[in-house]
Amino acid sequence: MFFPAKFEAPQPPALQLVVNRRRSGFLGDREMAIVGCGGGDREMTIINLEGALKGMYKNIQLPEVWKPSLYMYMSMALSISTHEAEFYWYTDPNAGPAFSQELIGMVYAIGALASIGGTLIYQKVLKDYPFRKLLFFAQLVYGLSGFIDLMFVLRWNLILGLPDYLFLVIEECVSSVVSRVRWMPMILLSASLCPIGIEGTFFPLLMSIDSFGSLSSTSGGGVISHIFHVTRTDFVNLWRVVLIRNLWRIATLGFIFLVPNTTRFDMQHPRDILQSGSENIDLETNRDSLQLLPLKARENV
């Protein structure tokens, strides 16, 4: 009979998660202190984890953090998704251009390659512009570019003498480039909002807001399509759904004041904001404190 040489008690799922993320290099110094080195005292680990979670909660309450986060959510949620309805319209032999699924997949692949161009444009030309100014014009162009979809659904491309497949490639490339230029400063802004020491936890928290916005976008698109009776075979009101989507994209500009009007170099770090206030006590001496310093920096104090 086989007996295991050593029995190890199973770790809690949350502890396994942070340990695996540390091995992958996604945890900061503060998070390394939380999980401990070589399996430290579990009770102290839980206490430190509670302190870090309280720090994250207080940090997200800062106006300099929650305002940009709210804008990122609104910009994603108000841009309702019409991809599913448009896909069925693309392949419909009566109401649509009757594209094959293979052709649509090829066009999406071309759009993915075009998005690399959006990344290069941001890196070479736009990265030093203030966040508010850049996101304002990016969101404005994003809303206006949606009218290319509207022209396609109304078949105005045939009036202009452009074949369907060429117009679809143009629309997908423009949409991919503009979407990437709009998305890049949001990622950089999210990274700038992360406190030092818990970057590996706080950045996924901000990215979950982005994911929740995408989920809201998909759900909102389904609701609007249902209201206007757009189905797999009925596309009479599809142009109205696309029009509402474009108008809501432009309406997002009403929330642009939530974005800081600073560059990536002038962005005030949450640590500096917290240190300028009265709550500036080390976590190891007071668990309710919010001084987010790296572990090595604390050792030198």
C-alpha positions in Angstrom: 0.0 0.0 0.0 1.3 3.4 -0.9 1.5 6.1 1.8 2.4 9.7 0.9 5.7 10.8 2.3 4.2 14.1 3.5 0.7 15.4 3.9 0.1 19.1 3.3 -3.1 20.8 4.3 -4.8 22.4 1.4 -4.4 26.2 1.2 -7.4 28.5 0.9 -8.2 29.3 -2.8 -7.5 33.0 -2.3 -4.1 32.2 -0.8 -3.3 29.9 -3.7 -4.3 32.6 -6.1 -1.9 35.2 -4.7 0.9 32.7 -4.3 0.5 31.6 -8.0 0.5 35.3 -9.1 3.6 36.0 -7.1 5.4 33.1 -8.9 4.3 34.7 -12.1 5.7 38.0 -11.1 2.4 39.9 -10.8 2.5 40.8 -7.1 4.2 43.8 -5.6 6.3 44.2 -2.5 3.3 44.8 -0.3 1.6 41.7 -1.6 4.7 39.7 -1.1 4.6 40.8 2.6 1.0 39.7 2.7 1.5 36.1 1.4 4.8 35.7 3.3 8.0 34.0 2.2 8.2 30.3 2.6 4.8 29.8 4.2 4.8 32.1 7.2 2.3 32.4 10.0 -1.1 32.1 8.4 -2.8 34.2 11.0 -0.4 37.1 10.4 -1.0 36.6 6.6 -4.8 37.0 7.1 -4.3 40.1 9.2 -2.0 41.6 6.6 -4.5 40.7 3.9 -7.3 42.4 5.8 -5.1 45.5 6.2 -4.3 45.6 2.4 -8.0 45.2 1.5 -8.9 48.1 3.8 -6.2 50.1 2.1 -7.6 49.3 -1.3 -11.1 50.2 -0.2 -9.9 53.6 1.1 -7.8 54.2 -2.0 -10.7 53.6 -4.4 -12.7 56.2 -2.4 -10.2 59.0 -3.4 -11.8 61.3 -6.0 -8.6 61.1 -8.0 -9.2 57.4 -8.4 -12.9 56.8 -8.5 -13.7 59.6 -11.0 -11.4 58.3 -13.8 -12.7 54.8 -13.0 -16.3 56.0 -13.4 -15.5 57.5 -16.7 -13.9 54.3 -18.0 -17.0 52.4 -17.0 -19.4 54.9 -18.6 -17.4 55.0 -21.8 -17.6 51.2 -22.1 -21.2 50.8 -20.9 -22.8 53.5 -23.1 -21.2 52.1 -26.2 -23.7 49.4 -26.5 -22.7 46.4 -28.5 -24.4 45.7 -31.9 -21.9 43.0 -33.1 -24.4 40.1 -32.8 -27.1 41.9 -34.7 -24.7 43.1 -37.4 -23.2 39.6 -37.8 -26.6 38.1 -38.6 -27.3 41.1 -41.0 -23.9 40.5 -42.7 -24.9 36.9 -43.5 -28.5 37.4 -44.4 -29.1 36.7 -48.1 -32.2 39.0 -48.3 -31.8 42.0 -46.1 -28.0 42.0 -45.8 -25.0 41.7 -48.1 -24.9 37.9 -47.7 -21.3 37.5 -46.7 -20.0 34.1 -45.8 -18.7 33.5 -42.3 -15.3 32.9 -43.6 -15.2 36.3 -45.3 -16.3 38.0 -42.0 -13.7 36.1 -40.1 -11.0 37.3 -42.6 -12.2 40.9 -42.3 -12.0 40.7 -38.5 -8.5 39.4 -38.8 -7.6 42.4 -41.0 -9.1 44.6 -38.3 -7.0 43.0 -35.7 -3.9 43.8 -37.7 -5.0 47.3 -38.2 -5.3 47.7 -34.4 -1.5 47.4 -34.3 -1.4 50.6 -36.3 -3.5 52.3 -33.6 -1.0 51.2 -30.9 1.9 52.7 -33.0 0.0 55.9 -33.5 -0.5 56.3 -29.8 3.1 55.4 -29.0 4.7 57.7 -31.6 2.3 60.7 -31.6 -0.2 60.8 -28.8 1.3 59.4 -25.6 2.4 62.8 -24.2 -0.9 64.6 -24.6 -3.1 65.2 -21.5 -5.5 62.4 -20.6 -8.6 64.6 -20.8 -7.8 66.2 -24.1 -6.7 62.9 -25.7 -9.7 60.9 -24.5 -12.1 63.7 -25.5 -11.0 63.6 -29.2 -10.6 59.8 -29.1 -14.2 59.4 -27.9 -15.5 62.0 -30.3 -13.8 60.2 -33.3 -15.0 56.9 -31.9 -18.6 58.1 -31.9 -18.3 59.7 -35.4 -16.7 56.5 -36.8 -19.8 54.6 -35.9 -21.7 56.4 -38.6 -19.7 54.3 -41.1 -21.7 51.4 -39.8 -24.9 53.3 -40.2 -24.0 54.1 -43.8 -23.3 50.4 -44.4 -26.6 49.3 -42.9 -28.5 51.8 -45.0 -26.5 50.6 -48.0 -25.3 54.1 -48.8 -22.0 52.6 -49.9 -23.7 51.4 -53.1 -24.7 54.9 -53.9 -21.1 55.9 -53.5 -20.0 53.1 -55.8 -18.1 51.1 -53.1 -18.7 47.3 -53.1 -19.8 45.8 -49.8 -16.7 43.8 -49.0 -14.4 46.8 -49.6 -16.6 49.1 -47.4 -16.7 46.4 -44.7 -12.9 46.3 -44.7 -12.6 50.1 -44.4 -15.2 50.2 -41.6 -13.4 47.4 -39.6 -10.0 49.0 -40.0 -11.1 52.4 -39.0 -13.1 51.1 -36.0 -10.1 49.0 -34.9 -7.6 51.8 -35.1 -9.9 54.3 -33.3 -10.8 51.8 -30.6 -7.2 51.0 -29.9 -6.2 54.7 -29.7 -9.1 55.2 -27.3 -8.2 52.2 -25.2 -4.5 52.8 -24.7 -4.7 56.0 -22.6 -7.3 54.2 -20.4 -4.8 51.5 -19.7 -2.0 53.9 -18.9 -4.3 55.9 -16.7 -5.3 52.8 -14.8 -1.6 51.9 -14.2 -1.0 55.4 -12.9 -3.7 55.1 -10.3 -2.2 51.9 -8.8 -0.6 52.4 -5.3 3.0 51.3 -4.9 3.2 47.9 -3.3 -0.2 46.4 -4.3 -0.1 47.0 -8.0 -0.8 43.3 -8.8 -4.1 43.5 -6.9 -5.2 47.0 -7.6 -4.7 47.0 -11.4 -6.9 43.9 -11.9 -9.5 45.7 -9.7 -9.5 48.6 -12.1 -9.6 46.3 -15.1 -12.6 44.5 -13.6 -14.4 47.9 -14.0 -13.5 47.8 -17.7 -14.8 44.2 -17.9 -18.0 45.1 -16.1 -18.4 48.0 -18.6 -18.1 45.6 -21.5 -20.6 43.3 -19.9 -23.0 46.2 -19.5 -22.4 47.2 -23.2 -23.3 43.7 -24.4 -26.4 43.6 -22.1 -27.5 47.1 -23.2 -27.2 46.1 -26.9 -29.4 43.1 -26.3 -32.0 45.2 -24.5 -32.1 47.9 -27.2 -32.2 45.3 -30.0 -35.2 43.6 -28.2 -37.0 46.9 -27.8 -36.7 47.7 -31.5 -37.5 44.0 -32.4 -34.2 43.3 -34.1 -33.9 39.6 -34.5 -31.9 37.1 -36.6 -34.3 37.6 -39.5 -35.8 41.1 -38.9 -33.4 44.0 -39.5 -35.9 46.8 -40.3 -34.9 48.8 -37.2 -31.2 47.9 -37.1 -30.3 51.3 -38.4 -32.1 52.9 -35.4 -30.1 50.7 -33.0 -26.8 51.7 -34.6 -27.8 55.3 -34.5 -28.6 55.2 -30.8 -25.3 53.5 -30.2 -23.5 56.3 -32.0 -25.3 59.0 -30.1 -24.6 57.4 -26.8 -20.9 57.2 -27.7 -20.9 60.9 -28.3 -23.0 61.5 -25.1 -20.1 59.9 -23.1 -18.2 63.2 -23.6 -20.5 64.7 -20.9 -18.4 62.7 -18.4 -15.0 63.8 -19.7 -14.6 66.2 -16.7 -14.0 63.1 -14.6 -10.7 62.5 -16.3 -7.7 64.4 -14.9 -6.3 67.1 -17.3 -2.7 66.0 -16.8 -0.1 64.1 -18.7 1.4 60.8 -17.7 4.3 62.7 -16.2 2.2 65.1 -14.1 -0.2 62.5 -12.8 -0.4 62.7 -9.0 0.2 59.3 -7.5 -2.3 58.0 -4.9 0.6 57.5 -2.5 1.4 61.3 -2.6 -2.3 62.2 -2.1 -2.5 60.0 1.0 0.8 61.1 2.4 -0.4 64.8 2.1 -3.3 63.9 4.4 -3.5 63.0 8.1 -3.8 59.3 7.6 -0.1 58.5 7.3 0.6 55.7 9.7 2.4 52.5 8.8 0.3 49.5 8.2 2.4 47.4 10.6 1.7 49.8 13.5 -1.9 50.5 12.6 -4.0 48.1 10.5 -6.4 50.9 9.5 -3.6 53.0 7.9 -3.3 53.6 4.2 0.4 54.4 3.8 1.1 52.3 0.8 4.9 51.9 0.8 7.0 49.1 -0.7 8.4 46.6 1.7 12.0 47.6 1.0 11.2 51.3 1.6 9.7 50.5 5.0 12.8 48.5 6.0 14.8 51.7 5.5 12.6 53.9 7.6 
